[in-house]
Amino acid sequence: MGDNCCSSVCTKCKAGKYIVFGAILFIATWWAKSQGNVYFIWYVLAGLVILKGVMKLAMPHCPHCAPETSMKKKK
């Protein structure tokens, strides 16, 4: 499948999108916290989105897109 997995966007670009979106969500939540009451779950969600982006950079190919030969057990 090459660098494209499940869409026409390369994995590095997709990972960058997750990291940037998570950072923007974290900053927006931090700013909203100074303006009023914000639930802690938004910080958790921002952290999870950033973590997903970092994991996508570390492991760019998802298991279901790997070639069938590498998925089979060796005898």
C-alpha positions as CSV (number, residue, x, y, z in Angstrom):
1,M,0.0,0.0,0.0
2,G,3.0,2.3,0.3
3,D,2.7,5.4,2.4
4,N,-1.1,5.7,1.9
5,C,-3.3,3.9,4.4
6,C,-7.1,3.9,4.1
7,S,-7.1,7.3,2.3
8,S,-5.2,9.4,-0.1
9,V,-3.3,11.2,2.7
10,C,0.2,10.0,3.7
11,T,0.7,8.8,7.2
12,K,3.1,11.6,8.1
13,C,0.6,14.3,7.1
14,K,-2.2,12.5,9.0
15,A,0.0,12.3,12.1
16,G,0.8,16.0,11.8
17,K,-2.9,16.8,11.6
18,Y,-3.6,14.9,14.8
19,I,-0.7,16.6,16.6
20,V,-1.7,20.1,15.5
21,F,-5.4,19.5,16.2
22,G,-4.6,18.1,19.7
23,A,-2.3,21.1,20.4
24,I,-5.0,23.6,19.3
25,L,-7.6,21.8,21.4
26,F,-5.3,21.8,24.5
27,I,-4.6,25.6,24.0
28,A,-8.3,26.4,23.5
29,T,-9.2,24.4,26.6
30,W,-6.5,26.2,28.6
31,W,-7.7,29.6,27.4
32,A,-11.4,28.6,28.2
33,K,-10.3,27.5,31.7
34,S,-9.1,31.0,32.4
35,Q,-12.5,32.4,31.2
36,G,-14.7,30.0,33.2
37,N,-15.4,26.4,34.2
38,V,-14.1,23.7,31.8
39,Y,-14.3,20.0,32.4
40,F,-11.1,18.1,32.8
41,I,-12.1,15.6,30.0
42,W,-11.1,18.1,27.3
43,Y,-7.5,18.0,28.5
44,V,-7.6,14.2,28.4
45,L,-9.1,14.2,24.9
46,A,-6.5,16.7,23.7
47,G,-3.7,14.5,25.1
48,L,-5.2,11.4,23.5
49,V,-5.3,13.1,20.1
50,I,-1.7,14.2,20.4
51,L,-0.7,10.7,21.5
52,K,-2.5,9.2,18.5
53,G,-0.5,11.5,16.2
54,V,2.8,10.5,17.9
55,M,1.9,6.8,17.6
56,K,1.0,7.3,13.9
57,L,4.5,8.7,13.4
58,A,6.2,5.9,15.3
59,M,4.2,3.1,13.6
60,P,3.0,4.4,10.2
61,H,1.3,1.3,8.9
62,C,-1.8,-0.1,10.5
63,P,-2.0,-3.9,10.8
64,H,-4.9,-4.4,8.4
65,C,-3.0,-2.7,5.6
66,A,0.1,-4.8,5.9
67,P,0.8,-7.3,3.1
68,E,-0.8,-10.7,3.6
69,T,2.6,-12.4,3.6
70,S,3.7,-10.7,6.8
71,M,0.3,-11.3,8.5
72,K,0.6,-15.1,8.1
73,K,2.2,-17.2,10.7
74,K,5.5,-18.8,9.7
75,K,5.7,-22.6,10.1
